[in-house]
Amino acid sequence: MNVGQVIACAREWVELYGRHTLGFCCAHLMGGITTLPKDAPFPAYRDVDLNMVLHDLPERDIRDFAYNGLIMECGVFSRAEYRTAADVLASPELAPNLVVDSILADPAGMLARLHSAVAQEYTRREWVRARCAYMKNSVVQTLEAMAQARLAGALLFPLGRIVCDLAGLIAVAQLQPPTHRRWLILMRELLAPQGELALYEEVLRLFGVAHLTRQQVETSLEDCASAFGHAAAVYRTPILYGFKLHAHVRPYLVEGAQEMIAAGHHREAMLWLAVFFYIANTAIQRDGSAEVQQRFQAQFDRLLHELGLDTPQVWQARLQYARRVADAVFIVADDIVAHHPAIRP
């Protein structure tokens, strides 16, 4: 399919199924597809992100499913998060997706009104700073969570979150939507013109991937793909991001990583793999057989060793390093916002 056909499928799903959800308000696309040309090819291993907005929802939900050969991820949001244009403009998650025409269904015209307001105000410095402040706050909160980690492996997830948010911060500062799979690749592309590739290498060292070889990453991909397959088969006990543990999501993990590795971005691919491996192994340790638990824990421990996260002695040093790197990225982001030619007073 091309992008236009994929969007038509997403709109079809909303019409057939989404609109019948109790409290349905509207729906729109999320992610990279919103900025791609309609005739551009859309690889089958990529997922299609959309948000469905309900009038009354206690908390967010995320649903992952297959539809017409597509990997779909639907975030279910409360209408409260879209209350005003100011709410959306201050959100690095919503604003980049509503500054473009991403509407799939909008019976009351709410998204159209928000889109018009966001398009007018998106590049104003006060809103760019607000979105950057959101990303910085997420980093600070995760640093606090990282400080509470006590078990081997528990450090990996908050550390990965920090790296992703730092990459997202640089994107937001340059009026770019944060990515997911290509977090670090986009960060490098945006920092290179700033003369900040040394800082980028520090971010890679922070996660422990700066020294990795392509062979090491390819081995980790094999381990991760195997763990993911087993986790998808045994997953029963709810865990964080467990919604990803479906067989149809496997190409999103495997082929998405292979694309990055083939392009020479093996170190960047390791962040993607490590997060998926953490999710899969967590499910296996809860729901798998003893034999399977032992096998995949050994593989996960090898990954932790390669990242330098396998002993309590490194935790405090890595935490302090994370704080220093975060501060340095904050400074660069602030400077970008202050001088970016497309950002208006």
C-alpha positions as CSV (number, residue, x, y, z in Angstrom):
1,M,0.0,0.0,0.0
2,N,0.9,3.6,-0.3
3,V,0.3,6.2,2.3
4,G,-3.0,7.4,0.9
5,Q,-4.3,3.8,0.8
6,V,-3.2,3.2,4.4
7,I,-4.9,6.4,5.6
8,A,-8.1,5.3,3.8
9,C,-7.9,2.0,5.7
10,A,-7.5,3.8,9.0
11,R,-10.5,6.0,8.2
12,E,-12.5,2.8,7.2
13,W,-11.6,1.2,10.6
14,V,-12.8,4.3,12.4
15,E,-16.1,4.4,10.5
16,L,-16.7,0.6,10.9
17,Y,-15.6,0.2,14.5
18,G,-14.2,3.3,16.3
19,R,-17.3,5.4,15.9
20,H,-19.4,2.7,17.7
21,T,-17.3,3.0,20.8
22,L,-19.3,4.3,23.7
23,G,-18.6,8.1,24.1
24,F,-16.9,8.4,20.7
25,C,-16.0,12.0,19.9
26,C,-13.4,12.0,17.1
27,A,-10.3,10.4,15.7
28,H,-7.0,11.5,14.1
29,L,-3.8,10.1,12.8
30,M,-0.6,10.2,14.8
31,G,3.1,9.8,14.0
32,G,5.2,9.9,10.9
33,I,2.4,9.1,8.4
34,T,0.9,12.5,8.9
35,T,3.8,14.2,7.0
36,L,4.4,11.6,4.3
37,P,3.3,12.2,0.6
38,K,0.1,10.3,-0.2
39,D,1.8,8.4,-3.0
40,A,4.8,7.3,-0.9
41,P,5.1,3.6,-0.2
42,F,4.3,2.4,3.3
43,P,6.2,-0.7,4.3
44,A,4.0,-3.4,5.9
45,Y,6.2,-3.6,9.0
46,R,5.5,0.0,10.0
47,D,2.6,0.6,12.3
48,V,-0.2,3.0,11.8
49,D,-0.8,5.2,14.9
50,L,-4.1,7.0,15.6
51,N,-5.9,8.6,18.5
52,M,-9.5,8.0,19.3
53,V,-11.0,10.6,21.6
54,L,-13.9,9.7,24.0
55,H,-16.1,12.2,25.9
56,D,-15.6,10.4,29.2
57,L,-12.5,8.3,29.9
58,P,-10.9,7.8,33.4
59,E,-7.5,7.1,32.0
60,R,-5.7,6.6,28.7
61,D,-5.7,3.2,27.0
62,I,-3.8,1.8,24.1
63,R,-5.0,-0.9,21.8
64,D,-2.9,-2.8,19.3
65,F,-4.5,-4.8,16.6
66,A,-4.2,-6.0,12.9
67,Y,-6.5,-4.6,10.3
68,N,-6.4,-5.4,6.5
69,G,-2.8,-6.4,6.8
70,L,-1.8,-3.3,8.7
71,I,-0.3,-3.1,12.2
72,M,-2.6,-0.6,14.0
73,E,-2.0,1.2,17.3
74,C,-4.9,3.1,18.7
75,G,-4.5,5.5,21.6
76,V,-7.7,6.1,23.5
77,F,-7.8,9.6,25.0
78,S,-10.2,11.6,27.0
79,R,-11.9,14.7,25.6
80,A,-10.4,16.5,28.6
81,E,-6.9,16.3,27.0
82,Y,-8.2,18.2,24.0
83,R,-10.2,20.8,25.9
84,T,-8.6,23.9,24.5
85,A,-6.1,24.9,21.9
86,A,-3.7,25.8,24.7
87,D,-3.9,22.3,26.1
88,V,-2.9,20.9,22.7
89,L,-0.3,23.5,21.9
90,A,1.5,22.7,25.1
91,S,1.6,19.0,24.4
92,P,4.6,17.6,22.4
93,E,2.5,14.5,21.8
94,L,-0.6,16.1,20.3
95,A,0.5,19.5,18.8
96,P,2.8,18.1,16.1
97,N,0.0,15.8,15.0
98,L,-2.7,18.5,14.9
99,V,-0.6,21.1,13.2
100,V,-1.1,19.0,10.1
101,D,-4.3,17.7,8.5
102,S,-4.6,14.4,10.4
103,I,-8.3,14.1,10.9
104,L,-10.0,10.8,10.3
105,A,-13.4,11.5,11.9
106,D,-14.7,14.7,13.4
107,P,-18.5,14.8,13.6
108,A,-18.7,17.9,15.8
109,G,-15.9,19.8,14.2
110,M,-13.8,19.8,17.4
111,L,-10.6,18.7,15.7
112,A,-11.0,21.1,12.8
113,R,-11.2,24.0,15.2
114,L,-8.2,22.8,17.1
115,H,-6.2,22.2,13.9
116,S,-6.9,25.8,12.8
117,A,-5.7,27.2,16.1
118,V,-2.7,25.0,16.4
119,A,-1.6,25.8,12.8
120,Q,-1.6,29.5,13.6
121,E,0.2,29.3,17.0
122,Y,2.4,26.2,16.7
123,T,5.7,28.1,15.9
124,R,5.3,30.7,18.6
125,R,8.2,30.6,21.1
126,E,5.9,30.4,24.2
127,W,4.4,27.2,22.9
128,V,7.7,25.7,21.8
129,R,9.0,26.4,25.2
130,A,5.9,24.8,26.8
131,R,6.4,21.6,24.8
132,C,10.1,21.5,25.7
133,A,9.2,22.0,29.4
134,Y,6.9,19.0,29.1
135,M,9.8,16.9,27.8
136,K,12.2,18.2,30.4
137,N,9.8,17.4,33.2
138,S,9.4,13.9,31.9
139,V,13.2,13.4,32.0
140,V,13.4,14.8,35.5
141,Q,10.6,12.5,36.7
142,T,12.2,9.5,35.1
143,L,15.6,10.4,36.7
144,E,13.8,10.1,40.0
145,A,12.4,6.7,39.1
146,M,15.8,5.6,37.9
147,A,17.3,6.5,41.3
148,Q,14.8,4.1,42.9
149,A,15.8,1.1,40.8
150,R,17.2,-1.8,42.8
151,L,17.2,-4.8,40.6
152,A,19.3,-5.6,37.6
153,G,17.3,-4.8,34.6
154,A,15.0,-2.4,36.4
155,L,17.4,0.4,35.4
156,L,17.1,-0.3,31.7
157,F,13.6,0.9,31.2
158,P,13.8,4.3,32.9
159,L,17.2,4.8,31.2
160,G,15.7,4.1,27.8
161,R,12.9,6.4,28.6
162,I,15.3,9.2,29.4
163,V,17.2,8.7,26.2
164,C,14.0,8.7,24.2
165,D,12.8,11.9,25.9
166,L,16.1,13.6,25.4
167,A,15.9,12.8,21.7
168,G,12.3,13.9,21.7
169,L,13.3,17.2,23.3
170,I,15.7,18.0,20.5
171,A,13.0,17.2,17.9
172,V,10.4,19.4,19.7
173,A,12.9,22.3,20.0
174,Q,13.3,22.2,16.2
175,L,9.5,22.0,15.5
176,Q,9.8,18.3,14.6
177,P,7.5,15.6,15.8
178,P,9.2,13.1,18.2
179,T,9.6,9.7,16.6
180,H,9.6,6.3,18.2
181,R,11.6,3.6,16.4
182,R,14.0,6.2,14.9
183,W,14.4,8.2,18.1
184,L,18.2,8.4,18.0
185,I,18.6,8.6,14.2
186,L,16.5,11.8,14.2
187,M,18.4,13.2,17.2
188,R,21.7,12.7,15.3
189,E,20.3,14.4,12.2
190,L,19.1,17.4,14.2
191,L,22.2,17.7,16.3
192,A,24.7,17.5,13.4
193,P,24.0,21.0,12.0
194,Q,24.3,22.3,15.5
195,G,27.9,21.0,15.8
196,E,26.8,18.8,18.7
197,L,27.7,15.3,17.5
198,A,30.0,14.9,20.6
199,L,26.9,15.4,22.7
200,Y,25.1,12.8,20.6
201,E,27.9,10.3,21.3
202,E,27.4,11.0,25.1
203,V,23.8,10.1,24.7
204,L,24.8,6.8,23.1
205,R,27.3,6.2,25.9
206,L,24.6,7.0,28.5
207,F,22.5,4.0,27.2
208,G,25.6,1.9,26.8
209,V,25.5,1.4,23.0
210,A,28.3,3.6,21.8
211,H,30.8,0.8,21.7
212,L,28.6,-1.9,20.2
213,T,29.5,-3.7,16.9
214,R,27.0,-4.6,14.3
215,Q,27.5,-8.3,15.1
216,Q,26.6,-7.7,18.7
217,V,23.4,-5.9,17.7
218,E,22.4,-8.6,15.2
219,T,22.9,-11.3,17.9
220,S,20.7,-9.2,20.2
221,L,18.1,-9.0,17.5
222,E,17.9,-12.7,17.2
223,D,17.6,-13.1,21.0
224,C,15.0,-10.4,21.2
225,A,12.9,-11.7,18.3
226,S,12.9,-15.2,19.9
227,A,11.9,-13.7,23.3
228,F,9.1,-11.7,21.7
229,G,7.7,-14.7,20.0
230,H,7.6,-16.7,23.2
231,A,6.2,-13.7,25.2
232,A,3.4,-13.2,22.7
233,A,2.5,-16.9,23.1
234,V,2.4,-17.0,26.9
235,Y,1.4,-13.4,27.9
236,R,-1.4,-13.4,30.4
237,T,-0.5,-11.2,33.4
238,P,-0.8,-7.5,32.5
239,I,2.4,-5.5,32.3
240,L,3.5,-2.1,31.1
241,Y,3.4,-2.0,27.3
242,G,2.1,-5.6,27.2
243,F,-0.4,-4.4,24.5
244,K,2.6,-4.8,22.1
245,L,2.9,-8.6,22.7
246,H,1.0,-9.9,19.6
247,A,2.3,-12.0,16.8
248,H,1.3,-9.5,14.2
249,V,3.6,-6.9,15.8
250,R,6.7,-9.0,15.3
251,P,7.6,-7.5,11.9
252,Y,7.4,-4.0,13.5
253,L,10.1,-5.1,15.9
254,V,12.3,-7.3,13.6
255,E,12.1,-5.7,10.2
256,G,12.1,-2.2,11.7
257,A,15.4,-3.1,13.5
258,Q,16.8,-4.7,10.3
259,E,16.1,-1.6,8.3
260,M,18.1,0.5,10.8
261,I,21.0,-2.0,11.0
262,A,21.2,-2.2,7.2
263,A,21.4,1.6,7.0
264,G,24.4,1.6,9.4
265,H,22.5,2.6,12.5
266,H,23.1,-0.6,14.5
267,R,23.8,1.3,17.7
268,E,20.6,3.3,17.4
269,A,18.7,0.0,16.7
270,M,19.9,-1.4,20.1
271,L,17.7,1.1,22.0
272,W,14.7,-0.2,20.1
273,L,15.6,-3.8,20.7
274,A,16.5,-3.4,24.3
275,V,13.1,-1.9,25.2
276,F,11.3,-4.6,23.4
277,F,13.5,-7.3,25.0
278,Y,12.7,-5.8,28.4
279,I,9.0,-6.0,27.8
280,A,9.1,-9.5,26.4
281,N,11.4,-10.9,29.2
282,T,9.1,-9.3,31.8
283,A,6.2,-11.2,30.4
284,I,8.2,-14.4,30.2
285,Q,9.3,-14.2,33.8
286,R,5.7,-13.9,34.9
287,D,3.9,-16.3,32.6
288,G,6.5,-18.6,31.0
289,S,7.6,-22.1,32.1
290,A,10.7,-22.4,34.4
291,E,12.9,-23.6,31.5
292,V,11.9,-20.8,29.2
293,Q,12.3,-18.2,32.0
294,Q,15.8,-19.4,32.7
295,R,16.8,-19.4,29.0
296,F,15.6,-15.9,28.2
297,Q,16.8,-14.4,31.5
298,A,20.3,-15.6,30.6
299,Q,20.0,-13.9,27.2
300,F,18.6,-10.7,28.8
301,D,21.4,-10.7,31.4
302,R,23.9,-10.9,28.5
303,L,22.3,-7.8,27.0
304,L,22.5,-6.0,30.3
305,H,26.2,-6.9,30.5
306,E,26.8,-5.5,27.0
307,L,25.1,-2.2,28.1
308,G,27.1,-2.1,31.3
309,L,23.9,-2.3,33.5
310,D,24.4,-5.7,35.1
311,T,25.9,-4.7,38.5
312,P,24.5,-2.4,41.3
313,Q,27.9,-0.7,41.4
314,V,27.3,1.0,38.1
315,W,23.9,2.3,38.9
316,Q,24.9,5.4,40.8
317,A,27.6,6.3,38.3
318,R,25.2,5.9,35.4
319,L,22.6,8.0,37.3
320,Q,25.0,10.8,37.8
321,Y,26.1,10.6,34.1
322,A,22.4,10.7,33.1
323,R,21.9,13.9,35.0
324,R,25.0,15.5,33.4
325,V,23.9,14.5,29.9
326,A,20.4,15.7,30.5
327,D,21.6,19.1,31.6
328,A,23.8,19.4,28.6
329,V,20.9,18.4,26.2
330,F,18.6,20.9,28.0
331,I,21.1,23.7,27.4
332,V,21.4,22.9,23.7
333,A,17.6,22.7,23.3
334,D,17.2,26.1,25.0
335,D,19.7,27.6,22.6
336,I,17.9,26.1,19.6
337,V,14.6,27.5,20.7
338,A,16.2,30.9,21.3
339,H,17.7,31.1,17.8
340,H,15.7,28.9,15.5
341,P,14.7,31.0,12.5
342,A,11.2,29.4,12.1
343,I,10.2,30.0,15.7
344,R,8.3,33.3,16.1
345,P,8.1,35.6,19.1
